[in-house]
Amino acid sequence: YGILYRKIKSIILANGFDSTIGIIHVEGREKLPLLYDFIEKYRYLGFESVFEILNKNMLTEKDFENNILSIEGRRIVSKYLNDKLKEIKTYKNKRYSIEKLIDQELKEVKKIILEEN
C-alpha cells in the first residue's frame, strides 16, 4: 500500500488539494484523510497485485530476509504495481492508464467543487 499511497498522494497534491482535509475519514494531526478517502476505490490494486505475484510465483525465499521483503523483493513488488498502474481502462468512453484515471477523477472532483462555489 505504501507505493499506492505515495502515488495517489502525489496526484492529489499535483491537483492542488489539501490532503489533510477529508470527507469520510477524520481530520487529525499528521493524518491525510483525503488520501485515505480517495485510496479506498483503488485499494483493490494492492490486494490484486500481491495475489497475482504470489500466484505467479514471482517471489522466492531469497526475496525475503527474516520474513520481510528484501530489497530485490521490494523491487519486484514495486515494478509489478507500477506496471499495473499503467494498465489501460475505459472511463467515460475514453481510455486511460489507471494512474491517469486517478488524476482524471481528481480533476473532475476539483471541477465540481469550483462550479459549486
C-alpha positions in Angstrom: 0.0 0.0 0.0 2.9 2.3 0.6 3.6 2.6 -3.2 -0.1 3.2 -3.8 -0.3 5.8 -1.1 2.7 7.7 -2.4 1.4 7.6 -6.0 -2.1 8.9 -5.1 -0.8 11.5 -2.6 1.4 13.0 -5.4 -1.6 13.1 -7.7 -3.7 14.7 -5.0 -1.1 17.4 -4.4 -0.5 18.0 -8.1 -4.2 18.8 -8.4 -4.0 21.4 -5.7 -5.9 19.6 -3.0 -5.0 19.7 0.7 -4.7 16.0 1.7 -5.2 16.9 5.4 -8.9 17.7 4.9 -11.1 14.7 4.4 -14.7 13.9 3.6 -15.1 10.4 5.1 -12.0 9.9 7.2 -11.4 12.1 10.3 -9.0 15.0 10.2 -6.2 15.0 12.6 -2.6 15.8 13.3 -0.3 14.3 10.8 -3.1 12.4 9.1 -4.0 12.5 5.4 -7.8 11.9 5.4 -8.3 13.0 1.8 -5.7 10.4 0.7 -7.4 7.8 2.8 -10.8 8.7 1.3 -9.6 8.6 -2.2 -7.5 5.5 -2.0 -10.5 3.3 -1.0 -11.6 2.9 -4.6 -8.1 1.8 -5.6 -7.1 -0.4 -2.6 -8.0 -3.5 -4.6 -4.9 -2.8 -6.7 -2.7 -3.7 -3.7 -4.6 -6.9 -2.9 -4.7 -7.9 -6.6 -1.0 -7.3 -7.1 0.0 -9.3 -4.1 -2.2 -12.2 -5.1 -1.0 -12.2 -8.7 2.6 -12.0 -7.6 2.2 -15.0 -5.3 0.1 -17.0 -7.8 2.7 -16.4 -10.5 5.5 -17.5 -8.0 7.4 -14.3 -8.8 8.8 -14.2 -5.2 11.1 -16.9 -3.8 12.6 -17.5 -0.4 15.6 -15.5 -1.4 13.4 -12.4 -1.8 12.8 -12.4 2.0 15.1 -11.6 4.9 13.8 -12.6 8.3 10.3 -12.8 6.9 10.5 -9.3 5.5 10.8 -8.5 1.8 14.4 -8.0 0.7 15.4 -5.0 -1.5 15.1 -7.3 -4.5 11.7 -8.5 -3.3 10.6 -4.9 -2.9 11.7 -4.1 -6.5 9.6 -7.0 -7.8 6.5 -5.8 -6.0 7.1 -2.1 -6.9 7.7 -2.9 -10.6 4.6 -5.1 -10.7 2.3 -2.4 -9.1 3.8 0.4 -11.2 3.1 -1.7 -14.3 -0.4 -2.4 -13.1 -1.0 1.4 -12.7 -0.1 1.7 -16.4 -2.8 -0.8 -17.5 -5.4 0.8 -19.7 -9.0 1.1 -18.6 -12.0 2.7 -20.3 -13.7 5.5 -18.4 -16.5 7.6 -20.0 -15.7 6.2 -23.4 -12.1 7.2 -23.2 -9.0 5.1 -22.5 -6.7 6.0 -19.6 -4.0 4.2 -17.7 -5.1 3.6 -14.1 -2.7 6.3 -12.9 -4.1 8.8 -15.4 -7.6 7.8 -14.5 -6.9 8.6 -10.8 -5.7 12.0 -12.0 -8.7 12.5 -14.2 -11.1 11.7 -11.4 -9.5 14.2 -9.1 -9.7 16.8 -11.9 -13.5 16.1 -12.1 -13.8 16.5 -8.3 -12.0 19.8 -8.5 -14.3 20.9 -11.3 -17.4 20.1 -9.3 -16.1 21.9 -6.2 -15.2 25.0 -8.2 -18.5 25.1 -10.0 -20.4 24.9 -6.8 -18.7 28.0 -5.3 
